[in-house]
């Protein structure tokens, strides 16, 4: 099965073979679209855009996905000294 999506400001291609391809593809598309809605800098309403707009102004409630990415970012920043 193959599908192309426009997310995170670019086109991605999803290719795989498995049983229940339609069900699996729907789950993949839903997950990718959720991540795009939450974390894309190309969408004014995304959580990341909201964080950027409110940086130093007010707190922003974030999803568990965004929190996990921020935690990993802090971890790898410490390991690499921010490089």
Jmol script that loads the backbone (N, CA, C; Angstrom):
load data "model"
ATOM      1  N   UNK A   1       0.848  -1.166   0.000  1.00  0.00           N
ATOM      2  CA  UNK A   1       0.000   0.000   0.000  1.00  0.00           C
ATOM      3  C   UNK A   1       0.894   1.229   0.000  1.00  0.00           C
ATOM      4  N   UNK A   2       0.446   2.263  -0.664  1.00  0.00           N
ATOM      5  CA  UNK A   2       1.201   3.506  -0.764  1.00  0.00           C
ATOM      6  C   UNK A   2       0.256   4.684  -0.609  1.00  0.00           C
ATOM      7  N   UNK A   3       0.720   5.700   0.106  1.00  0.00           N
ATOM      8  CA  UNK A   3      -0.069   6.928   0.253  1.00  0.00           C
ATOM      9  C   UNK A   3       0.895   8.085   0.439  1.00  0.00           C
ATOM     10  N   UNK A   4       0.559   9.217  -0.163  1.00  0.00           N
ATOM     11  CA  UNK A   4       1.335  10.431   0.007  1.00  0.00           C
ATOM     12  C   UNK A   4       0.507  11.423   0.810  1.00  0.00           C
ATOM     13  N   UNK A   5       1.165  12.107   1.747  1.00  0.00           N
ATOM     14  CA  UNK A   5       0.509  13.107   2.587  1.00  0.00           C
ATOM     15  C   UNK A   5       1.339  14.381   2.591  1.00  0.00           C
ATOM     16  N   UNK A   6       0.671  15.502   2.746  1.00  0.00           N
ATOM     17  CA  UNK A   6       1.365  16.765   2.935  1.00  0.00           C
ATOM     18  C   UNK A   6       1.289  17.106   4.423  1.00  0.00           C
ATOM     19  N   UNK A   7       2.423  16.966   5.108  1.00  0.00           N
ATOM     20  CA  UNK A   7       2.509  17.263   6.541  1.00  0.00           C
ATOM     21  C   UNK A   7       3.845  17.922   6.838  1.00  0.00           C
ATOM     22  N   UNK A   8       3.897  18.698   7.902  1.00  0.00           N
ATOM     23  CA  UNK A   8       5.128  19.370   8.322  1.00  0.00           C
ATOM     24  C   UNK A   8       5.765  20.165   7.186  1.00  0.00           C
ATOM     25  N   UNK A   9       4.922  20.707   6.303  1.00  0.00           N
ATOM     26  CA  UNK A   9       5.424  21.541   5.230  1.00  0.00           C
ATOM     27  C   UNK A   9       6.095  20.786   4.101  1.00  0.00           C
ATOM     28  N   UNK A  10       5.883  19.490   4.019  1.00  0.00           N
ATOM     29  CA  UNK A  10       6.508  18.698   2.945  1.00  0.00           C
ATOM     30  C   UNK A  10       5.624  17.503   2.600  1.00  0.00           C
ATOM     31  N   UNK A  11       5.948  16.848   1.521  1.00  0.00           N
ATOM     32  CA  UNK A  11       5.206  15.652   1.120  1.00  0.00           C
ATOM     33  C   UNK A  11       5.951  14.431   1.658  1.00  0.00           C
ATOM     34  N   UNK A  12       5.203  13.555   2.316  1.00  0.00           N
ATOM     35  CA  UNK A  12       5.795  12.299   2.772  1.00  0.00           C
ATOM     36  C   UNK A  12       5.114  11.151   2.039  1.00  0.00           C
ATOM     37  N   UNK A  13       5.835  10.059   1.886  1.00  0.00           N
ATOM     38  CA  UNK A  13       5.301   8.868   1.245  1.00  0.00           C
ATOM     39  C   UNK A  13       5.335   7.728   2.252  1.00  0.00           C
ATOM     40  N   UNK A  14       4.208   7.061   2.388  1.00  0.00           N
ATOM     41  CA  UNK A  14       4.097   5.922   3.292  1.00  0.00           C
ATOM     42  C   UNK A  14       3.910   4.683   2.430  1.00  0.00           C
ATOM     43  N   UNK A  15       4.812   3.726   2.572  1.00  0.00           N
ATOM     44  CA  UNK A  15       4.758   2.486   1.799  1.00  0.00           C
ATOM     45  C   UNK A  15       4.899   1.295   2.742  1.00  0.00           C
ATOM     46  N   UNK A  16       4.031   0.314   2.607  1.00  0.00           N
ATOM     47  CA  UNK A  16       4.156  -0.900   3.404  1.00  0.00           C
ATOM     48  C   UNK A  16       3.278  -1.994   2.822  1.00  0.00           C
ATOM     49  N   UNK A  17       3.535  -3.208   3.269  1.00  0.00           N
ATOM     50  CA  UNK A  17       2.727  -4.369   2.914  1.00  0.00           C
ATOM     51  C   UNK A  17       2.421  -5.103   4.210  1.00  0.00           C
ATOM     52  N   UNK A  18       1.151  -5.410   4.435  1.00  0.00           N
ATOM     53  CA  UNK A  18       0.754  -6.174   5.618  1.00  0.00           C
ATOM     54  C   UNK A  18      -0.700  -6.595   5.466  1.00  0.00           C
ATOM     55  N   UNK A  19      -1.152  -7.384   6.415  1.00  0.00           N
ATOM     56  CA  UNK A  19      -2.571  -7.720   6.458  1.00  0.00           C
ATOM     57  C   UNK A  19      -3.335  -6.491   6.922  1.00  0.00           C
ATOM     58  N   UNK A  20      -4.574  -6.388   6.540  1.00  0.00           N
ATOM     59  CA  UNK A  20      -5.443  -5.279   6.960  1.00  0.00           C
ATOM     60  C   UNK A  20      -4.831  -3.922   6.597  1.00  0.00           C
ATOM     61  N   UNK A  21      -4.333  -3.798   5.372  1.00  0.00           N
ATOM     62  CA  UNK A  21      -3.640  -2.582   4.956  1.00  0.00           C
ATOM     63  C   UNK A  21      -4.476  -1.318   5.149  1.00  0.00           C
ATOM     64  N   UNK A  22      -5.766  -1.393   4.821  1.00  0.00           N
ATOM     65  CA  UNK A  22      -6.614  -0.203   4.945  1.00  0.00           C
ATOM     66  C   UNK A  22      -6.706   0.271   6.392  1.00  0.00           C
ATOM     67  N   UNK A  23      -6.880  -0.665   7.297  1.00  0.00           N
ATOM     68  CA  UNK A  23      -6.980  -0.318   8.722  1.00  0.00           C
ATOM     69  C   UNK A  23      -5.664   0.278   9.213  1.00  0.00           C
ATOM     70  N   UNK A  24      -4.564  -0.377   8.864  1.00  0.00           N
ATOM     71  CA  UNK A  24      -3.247   0.098   9.292  1.00  0.00           C
ATOM     72  C   UNK A  24      -2.964   1.480   8.703  1.00  0.00           C
ATOM     73  N   UNK A  25      -3.267   1.677   7.412  1.00  0.00           N
ATOM     74  CA  UNK A  25      -3.027   2.969   6.785  1.00  0.00           C
ATOM     75  C   UNK A  25      -3.854   4.057   7.460  1.00  0.00           C
ATOM     76  N   UNK A  26      -5.086   3.773   7.776  1.00  0.00           N
ATOM     77  CA  UNK A  26      -5.922   4.766   8.461  1.00  0.00           C
ATOM     78  C   UNK A  26      -5.322   5.167   9.802  1.00  0.00           C
ATOM     79  N   UNK A  27      -4.804   4.187  10.540  1.00  0.00           N
ATOM     80  CA  UNK A  27      -4.170   4.481  11.827  1.00  0.00           C
ATOM     81  C   UNK A  27      -2.908   5.323  11.641  1.00  0.00           C
ATOM     82  N   UNK A  28      -2.111   4.997  10.629  1.00  0.00           N
ATOM     83  CA  UNK A  28      -0.895   5.766  10.355  1.00  0.00           C
ATOM     84  C   UNK A  28      -1.251   7.197   9.982  1.00  0.00           C
ATOM     85  N   UNK A  29      -2.189   7.357   9.073  1.00  0.00           N
ATOM     86  CA  UNK A  29      -2.582   8.699   8.623  1.00  0.00           C
ATOM     87  C   UNK A  29      -3.128   9.514   9.792  1.00  0.00           C
ATOM     88  N   UNK A  30      -3.947   8.908  10.623  1.00  0.00           N
ATOM     89  CA  UNK A  30      -4.499   9.605  11.783  1.00  0.00           C
ATOM     90  C   UNK A  30      -3.381  10.059  12.733  1.00  0.00           C
ATOM     91  N   UNK A  31      -2.417   9.184  12.988  1.00  0.00           N
ATOM     92  CA  UNK A  31      -1.309   9.517  13.879  1.00  0.00           C
ATOM     93  C   UNK A  31      -0.448  10.633  13.300  1.00  0.00           C
ATOM     94  N   UNK A  32      -0.095  10.515  12.029  1.00  0.00           N
ATOM     95  CA  UNK A  32       0.742  11.534  11.388  1.00  0.00           C
ATOM     96  C   UNK A  32       0.013  12.876  11.359  1.00  0.00           C
ATOM     97  N   UNK A  33      -1.271  12.870  11.042  1.00  0.00           N
ATOM     98  CA  UNK A  33      -2.034  14.128  11.024  1.00  0.00           C
ATOM     99  C   UNK A  33      -2.143  14.750  12.412  1.00  0.00           C
ATOM    100  N   UNK A  34      -2.287  13.919  13.436  1.00  0.00           N
ATOM    101  CA  UNK A  34      -2.318  14.430  14.809  1.00  0.00           C
ATOM    102  C   UNK A  34      -0.997  15.097  15.161  1.00  0.00           C
ATOM    103  N   UNK A  35       0.111  14.419  14.844  1.00  0.00           N
ATOM    104  CA  UNK A  35       1.432  15.008  15.121  1.00  0.00           C
ATOM    105  C   UNK A  35       1.627  16.299  14.346  1.00  0.00           C
ATOM    106  N   UNK A  36       1.187  16.341  13.098  1.00  0.00           N
ATOM    107  CA  UNK A  36       1.288  17.552  12.286  1.00  0.00           C
ATOM    108  C   UNK A  36       0.445  18.673  12.897  1.00  0.00           C
ATOM    109  N   UNK A  37      -0.773  18.360  13.309  1.00  0.00           N
ATOM    110  CA  UNK A  37      -1.639  19.373  13.924  1.00  0.00           C
ATOM    111  C   UNK A  37      -1.046  19.919  15.215  1.00  0.00           C
ATOM    112  N   UNK A  38      -0.352  19.086  15.967  1.00  0.00           N
ATOM    113  CA  UNK A  38       0.223  19.508  17.238  1.00  0.00           C
ATOM    114  C   UNK A  38       1.572  20.202  17.082  1.00  0.00           C
ATOM    115  N   UNK A  39       2.404  19.741  16.138  1.00  0.00           N
ATOM    116  CA  UNK A  39       3.803  20.155  16.141  1.00  0.00           C
ATOM    117  C   UNK A  39       4.288  20.903  14.905  1.00  0.00           C
ATOM    118  N   UNK A  40       3.441  21.099  13.924  1.00  0.00           N
ATOM    119  CA  UNK A  40       3.899  21.772  12.705  1.00  0.00           C
ATOM    120  C   UNK A  40       4.080  23.269  12.938  1.00  0.00           C
ATOM    121  N   UNK A  41       5.212  23.795  12.497  1.00  0.00           N
ATOM    122  CA  UNK A  41       5.420  25.245  12.559  1.00  0.00           C
ATOM    123  C   UNK A  41       4.704  25.925  11.399  1.00  0.00           C
ATOM    124  N   UNK A  42       4.153  25.148  10.486  1.00  0.00           N
ATOM    125  CA  UNK A  42       3.465  25.688   9.318  1.00  0.00           C
ATOM    126  C   UNK A  42       1.971  25.891   9.551  1.00  0.00           C
ATOM    127  N   UNK A  43       1.490  25.541  10.727  1.00  0.00           N
ATOM    128  CA  UNK A  43       0.069  25.711  11.059  1.00  0.00           C
ATOM    129  C   UNK A  43      -0.053  26.682  12.227  1.00  0.00           C
ATOM    130  N   UNK A  44      -0.776  27.774  12.021  1.00  0.00           N
ATOM    131  CA  UNK A  44      -0.913  28.796  13.065  1.00  0.00           C
ATOM    132  C   UNK A  44      -1.543  28.261  14.342  1.00  0.00           C
ATOM    133  N   UNK A  45      -2.397  27.257  14.230  1.00  0.00           N
ATOM    134  CA  UNK A  45      -3.120  26.743  15.391  1.00  0.00           C
ATOM    135  C   UNK A  45      -2.399  25.597  16.102  1.00  0.00           C
ATOM    136  N   UNK A  46      -1.238  25.175  15.610  1.00  0.00           N
ATOM    137  CA  UNK A  46      -0.552  24.049  16.257  1.00  0.00           C
ATOM    138  C   UNK A  46      -0.052  24.441  17.644  1.00  0.00           C
ATOM    139  N   UNK A  47       0.170  23.449  18.465  1.00  0.00           N
ATOM    140  CA  UNK A  47       0.680  23.697  19.816  1.00  0.00           C
ATOM    141  C   UNK A  47       2.049  24.364  19.748  1.00  0.00           C
ATOM    142  N   UNK A  48       2.895  23.910  18.842  1.00  0.00           N
ATOM    143  CA  UNK A  48       4.230  24.499  18.711  1.00  0.00           C
ATOM    144  C   UNK A  48       4.135  25.966  18.306  1.00  0.00           C
ATOM    145  N   UNK A  49       3.254  26.298  17.370  1.00  0.00           N
ATOM    146  CA  UNK A  49       3.065  27.699  16.985  1.00  0.00           C
ATOM    147  C   UNK A  49       2.566  28.513  18.172  1.00  0.00           C
ATOM    148  N   UNK A  50       1.692  27.917  18.963  1.00  0.00           N
ATOM    149  CA  UNK A  50       1.169  28.593  20.145  1.00  0.00           C
ATOM    150  C   UNK A  50       2.273  28.823  21.178  1.00  0.00           C
ATOM    151  N   UNK A  51       3.149  27.836  21.352  1.00  0.00           N
ATOM    152  CA  UNK A  51       4.291  28.002  22.261  1.00  0.00           C
ATOM    153  C   UNK A  51       5.166  29.152  21.775  1.00  0.00           C
ATOM    154  N   UNK A  52       5.470  29.164  20.482  1.00  0.00           N
ATOM    155  CA  UNK A  52       6.324  30.215  19.932  1.00  0.00           C
ATOM    156  C   UNK A  52       5.701  31.598  20.080  1.00  0.00           C
ATOM    157  N   UNK A  53       4.389  31.704  19.850  1.00  0.00           N
ATOM    158  CA  UNK A  53       3.697  32.995  19.971  1.00  0.00           C
ATOM    159  C   UNK A  53       3.692  33.502  21.409  1.00  0.00           C
ATOM    160  N   UNK A  54       3.649  32.587  22.360  1.00  0.00           N
ATOM    161  CA  UNK A  54       3.504  32.967  23.762  1.00  0.00           C
ATOM    162  C   UNK A  54       4.788  32.842  24.573  1.00  0.00           C
ATOM    163  N   UNK A  55       5.902  32.580  23.904  1.00  0.00           N
ATOM    164  CA  UNK A  55       7.183  32.419  24.606  1.00  0.00           C
ATOM    165  C   UNK A  55       7.492  33.665  25.435  1.00  0.00           C
ATOM    166  N   UNK A  56       7.713  33.442  26.722  1.00  0.00           N
ATOM    167  CA  UNK A  56       8.026  34.541  27.627  1.00  0.00           C
ATOM    168  C   UNK A  56       6.829  35.375  28.028  1.00  0.00           C
ATOM    169  N   UNK A  57       5.649  35.028  27.539  1.00  0.00           N
ATOM    170  CA  UNK A  57       4.439  35.801  27.829  1.00  0.00           C
ATOM    171  C   UNK A  57       3.523  35.045  28.786  1.00  0.00           C
ATOM    172  N   UNK A  58       3.173  33.824  28.399  1.00  0.00           N
ATOM    173  CA  UNK A  58       2.285  33.026  29.242  1.00  0.00           C
ATOM    174  C   UNK A  58       2.498  31.549  28.981  1.00  0.00           C
ATOM    175  N   UNK A  59       2.040  30.741  29.916  1.00  0.00           N
ATOM    176  CA  UNK A  59       2.147  29.293  29.795  1.00  0.00           C
ATOM    177  C   UNK A  59       1.211  28.788  28.705  1.00  0.00           C
ATOM    178  N   UNK A  60       1.596  27.680  28.104  1.00  0.00           N
ATOM    179  CA  UNK A  60       0.781  27.045  27.075  1.00  0.00           C
ATOM    180  C   UNK A  60       0.586  25.584  27.462  1.00  0.00           C
ATOM    181  N   UNK A  61      -0.661  25.142  27.478  1.00  0.00           N
ATOM    182  CA  UNK A  61      -0.951  23.740  27.749  1.00  0.00           C
ATOM    183  C   UNK A  61      -0.532  22.922  26.532  1.00  0.00           C
ATOM    184  N   UNK A  62       0.192  21.823  26.767  1.00  0.00           N
ATOM    185  CA  UNK A  62       0.684  20.998  25.664  1.00  0.00           C
ATOM    186  C   UNK A  62       0.167  19.571  25.782  1.00  0.00           C
ATOM    187  N   UNK A  63       0.220  18.864  24.672  1.00  0.00           N
ATOM    188  CA  UNK A  63      -0.188  17.457  24.647  1.00  0.00           C
ATOM    189  C   UNK A  63       0.946  16.586  25.168  1.00  0.00           C
ATOM    190  N   UNK A  64       0.631  15.352  25.433  1.00  0.00           N
ATOM    191  CA  UNK A  64       1.645  14.393  25.871  1.00  0.00           C
ATOM    192  C   UNK A  64       2.683  14.189  24.773  1.00  0.00           C
ATOM    193  N   UNK A  65       2.264  14.234  23.501  1.00  0.00           N
ATOM    194  CA  UNK A  65       3.217  14.097  22.394  1.00  0.00           C
ATOM    195  C   UNK A  65       4.250  15.214  22.412  1.00  0.00           C
ATOM    196  N   UNK A  66       3.789  16.441  22.570  1.00  0.00           N
ATOM    197  CA  UNK A  66       4.706  17.585  22.602  1.00  0.00           C
ATOM    198  C   UNK A  66       5.612  17.489  23.826  1.00  0.00           C
ATOM    199  N   UNK A  67       5.064  17.124  24.963  1.00  0.00           N
ATOM    200  CA  UNK A  67       5.865  17.004  26.173  1.00  0.00           C
ATOM    201  C   UNK A  67       6.961  15.951  25.998  1.00  0.00           C
ATOM    202  N   UNK A  68       6.627  14.831  25.391  1.00  0.00           N
ATOM    203  CA  UNK A  68       7.630  13.786  25.163  1.00  0.00           C
ATOM    204  C   UNK A  68       8.746  14.268  24.243  1.00  0.00           C
ATOM    205  N   UNK A  69       8.405  15.014  23.206  1.00  0.00           N
ATOM    206  CA  UNK A  69       9.422  15.541  22.290  1.00  0.00           C
ATOM    207  C   UNK A  69      10.306  16.551  23.013  1.00  0.00           C
ATOM    208  N   UNK A  70       9.716  17.410  23.821  1.00  0.00           N
ATOM    209  CA  UNK A  70      10.501  18.399  24.573  1.00  0.00           C
ATOM    210  C   UNK A  70      11.450  17.696  25.542  1.00  0.00           C
ATOM    211  N   UNK A  71      10.959  16.681  26.250  1.00  0.00           N
ATOM    212  CA  UNK A  71      11.821  15.941  27.182  1.00  0.00           C
ATOM    213  C   UNK A  71      12.993  15.291  26.458  1.00  0.00           C
ATOM    214  N   UNK A  72      12.721  14.662  25.320  1.00  0.00           N
ATOM    215  CA  UNK A  72      13.805  14.037  24.538  1.00  0.00           C
ATOM    216  C   UNK A  72      14.779  15.104  24.035  1.00  0.00           C
ATOM    217  N   UNK A  73      14.257  16.250  23.617  1.00  0.00           N
ATOM    218  CA  UNK A  73      15.110  17.335  23.130  1.00  0.00           C
ATOM    219  C   UNK A  73      16.058  17.816  24.213  1.00  0.00           C
ATOM    220  N   UNK A  74      15.542  17.967  25.419  1.00  0.00           N
ATOM    221  CA  UNK A  74      16.375  18.397  26.548  1.00  0.00           C
ATOM    222  C   UNK A  74      17.451  17.343  26.831  1.00  0.00           C
ATOM    223  N   UNK A  75      17.056  16.074  26.799  1.00  0.00           N
ATOM    224  CA  UNK A  75      18.006  14.982  27.039  1.00  0.00           C
ATOM    225  C   UNK A  75      19.154  15.009  26.029  1.00  0.00           C
ATOM    226  N   UNK A  76      18.806  15.082  24.742  1.00  0.00           N
ATOM    227  CA  UNK A  76      19.851  15.044  23.709  1.00  0.00           C
ATOM    228  C   UNK A  76      20.640  16.336  23.646  1.00  0.00           C
ATOM    229  N   UNK A  77      20.037  17.430  24.036  1.00  0.00           N
ATOM    230  CA  UNK A  77      20.769  18.684  24.119  1.00  0.00           C
ATOM    231  C   UNK A  77      21.864  18.597  25.191  1.00  0.00           C
ATOM    232  N   UNK A  78      21.519  17.975  26.317  1.00  0.00           N
ATOM    233  CA  UNK A  78      22.502  17.807  27.392  1.00  0.00           C
ATOM    234  C   UNK A  78      23.630  16.867  26.970  1.00  0.00           C
ATOM    235  N   UNK A  79      23.266  15.781  26.286  1.00  0.00           N
ATOM    236  CA  UNK A  79      24.271  14.811  25.845  1.00  0.00           C
ATOM    237  C   UNK A  79      25.238  15.434  24.844  1.00  0.00           C
ATOM    238  N   UNK A  80      24.720  16.281  23.953  1.00  0.00           N
ATOM    239  CA  UNK A  80      25.548  16.847  22.868  1.00  0.00           C
ATOM    240  C   UNK A  80      26.026  18.268  23.171  1.00  0.00           C
ATOM    241  N   UNK A  81      25.776  18.749  24.398  1.00  0.00           N
ATOM    242  CA  UNK A  81      26.097  20.133  24.760  1.00  0.00           C
ATOM    243  C   UNK A  81      25.426  21.129  23.820  1.00  0.00           C
ATOM    244  N   UNK A  82      24.213  20.806  23.385  1.00  0.00           N
ATOM    245  CA  UNK A  82      23.424  21.716  22.574  1.00  0.00           C
ATOM    246  C   UNK A  82      23.787  21.777  21.114  1.00  0.00           C
ATOM    247  N   UNK A  83      24.673  20.897  20.695  1.00  0.00           N
ATOM    248  CA  UNK A  83      25.091  20.930  19.293  1.00  0.00           C
ATOM    249  C   UNK A  83      24.166  20.103  18.446  1.00  0.00           C
TER     250      UNK A  83
END
end "model"
wireframe off; spacefill off
backbone 0.3
color backbone group
